[in-house]
Amino acid sequence: MKQFTFAAVAAIIVAGMGSASAQDVAAGEKSYAKCRACHQVGETAKNGVGPKLNGLFGRVAGSVEGYNYSAANKTSGVTWTEETFAKYIVDPRAFMPGNKMAFAGIKNETEIANLTAFLKQYNAEGTKSGS
């Protein structure tokens, strides 16, 4: 009986751990507040201090029309994926030396995953997936 109880408790703990690592779009939107001073998303997004982030994933770095990128960004050869974005956002200047992004970075993996989930909602036109 004790083994069954222990197994049941272990299963609940493991299941809870899985849900804790799930991406949280609402938390990602809160994290996006750190980006909002320089970047926009959505149907009315415009380039500002930084380029608009609509359709970020799958896009080649330095390719948003009308934004004046650094040479480092334009010639980086980076295509934005969840993996490249996660590495970049930890320390943008270390990931891509010479880029213009003056941001200390986001170090927390869960926060990065949540921010990624929030940004992935927006296609290149700025509409949300499923809208």
C-alpha positions as CSV (number, residue, x, y, z in Angstrom):
1,M,0.0,0.0,0.0
2,K,2.8,2.4,0.8
3,Q,4.4,1.8,-2.6
4,F,1.1,2.6,-4.3
5,T,0.7,5.8,-2.3
6,F,4.3,6.8,-3.1
7,A,3.9,6.1,-6.8
8,A,0.6,8.1,-6.9
9,V,2.3,11.1,-5.1
10,A,5.3,10.8,-7.5
11,A,3.0,10.8,-10.5
12,I,1.2,13.9,-9.3
13,I,4.5,15.7,-8.7
14,V,5.8,14.8,-12.1
15,A,2.6,15.9,-13.8
16,G,2.7,19.2,-11.9
17,M,6.3,19.7,-13.0
18,G,5.3,19.3,-16.6
19,S,2.6,21.9,-16.3
20,A,4.9,24.3,-14.6
21,S,7.2,24.3,-17.6
22,A,4.4,24.9,-20.1
23,Q,4.6,28.2,-21.9
24,D,2.3,30.9,-20.5
25,V,1.3,33.5,-23.0
26,A,-0.2,35.8,-20.3
27,A,3.1,35.7,-18.4
28,G,4.9,36.3,-21.7
29,E,2.8,39.4,-22.3
30,K,3.9,40.8,-18.9
31,S,7.5,40.0,-19.8
32,Y,7.1,41.8,-23.1
33,A,6.7,45.0,-21.1
34,K,10.5,45.0,-20.9
35,C,10.6,45.1,-24.8
36,R,7.8,47.6,-25.3
37,A,9.9,50.7,-24.9
38,C,11.7,49.8,-28.2
39,H,9.6,47.2,-30.0
40,Q,6.0,46.9,-31.1
41,V,3.8,44.0,-32.1
42,G,0.3,43.8,-33.5
43,E,-1.6,45.0,-36.5
44,T,-0.6,48.7,-36.0
45,A,3.1,47.9,-35.1
46,K,5.7,50.2,-36.4
47,N,9.5,50.3,-36.2
48,G,10.8,52.4,-33.4
49,V,14.1,52.3,-31.5
50,G,14.0,48.6,-32.5
51,P,12.2,46.8,-35.3
52,K,8.7,45.6,-35.0
53,L,8.5,42.0,-33.8
54,N,5.6,40.7,-35.9
55,G,6.5,37.4,-37.5
56,L,9.8,37.2,-35.7
57,F,10.2,33.4,-35.8
58,G,11.3,32.1,-39.1
59,R,12.5,35.6,-40.2
60,V,16.1,36.3,-41.1
61,A,17.8,38.8,-38.8
62,G,18.2,42.3,-40.1
63,S,15.3,41.9,-42.6
64,V,12.4,44.1,-41.4
65,E,11.8,46.7,-44.2
66,G,12.3,50.3,-43.1
67,Y,14.5,49.5,-40.0
68,N,18.1,50.7,-40.0
69,Y,19.9,47.7,-38.6
70,S,23.6,47.5,-37.6
71,A,26.0,45.7,-40.0
72,A,26.4,43.0,-37.4
73,N,22.7,42.2,-37.4
74,K,22.4,42.4,-41.2
75,T,25.3,40.1,-41.8
76,S,24.8,37.7,-38.9
77,G,23.2,34.9,-41.0
78,V,20.8,34.3,-38.1
79,T,17.3,33.0,-38.7
80,W,15.1,33.5,-35.7
81,T,14.0,30.3,-34.1
82,E,13.0,29.6,-30.6
83,E,16.5,28.4,-30.0
84,T,18.3,31.4,-31.5
85,F,16.0,33.8,-29.8
86,A,16.5,32.1,-26.4
87,K,20.3,32.4,-26.8
88,Y,20.1,36.0,-28.1
89,I,17.7,37.4,-25.4
90,V,20.0,36.2,-22.5
91,D,22.7,38.6,-23.7
92,P,22.1,40.3,-27.0
93,R,25.5,41.9,-27.3
94,A,27.4,38.6,-26.5
95,F,25.2,36.6,-29.0
96,M,25.6,39.2,-31.8
97,P,28.6,41.5,-31.1
98,G,28.2,44.9,-32.7
99,N,24.4,44.9,-32.7
100,K,22.6,48.1,-31.5
101,M,20.3,46.4,-28.9
102,A,21.2,47.9,-25.5
103,F,19.4,45.5,-23.3
104,A,20.7,43.7,-20.2
105,G,18.9,40.5,-21.2
106,I,16.5,38.0,-19.7
107,K,18.2,35.2,-17.9
108,N,15.3,33.1,-16.6
109,E,14.5,30.2,-19.0
110,T,10.8,30.1,-18.0
111,E,10.4,33.8,-18.7
112,I,12.1,33.4,-22.1
113,A,9.8,30.5,-23.0
114,N,6.8,32.6,-22.0
115,L,8.0,35.6,-23.9
116,T,8.6,33.4,-26.9
117,A,5.0,32.0,-26.7
118,F,3.7,35.6,-26.6
119,L,5.7,36.7,-29.6
120,K,4.9,33.6,-31.6
121,Q,1.2,34.6,-31.6
122,Y,1.9,37.4,-34.1
123,N,2.4,36.6,-37.8
124,A,4.1,39.0,-40.2
125,E,1.0,41.0,-40.6
126,G,0.6,41.5,-36.9
127,T,-2.5,39.4,-36.5
128,K,-2.6,36.7,-33.9
129,S,-2.5,33.1,-34.9
130,G,-6.0,31.6,-34.9
131,S,-7.6,35.1,-35.3
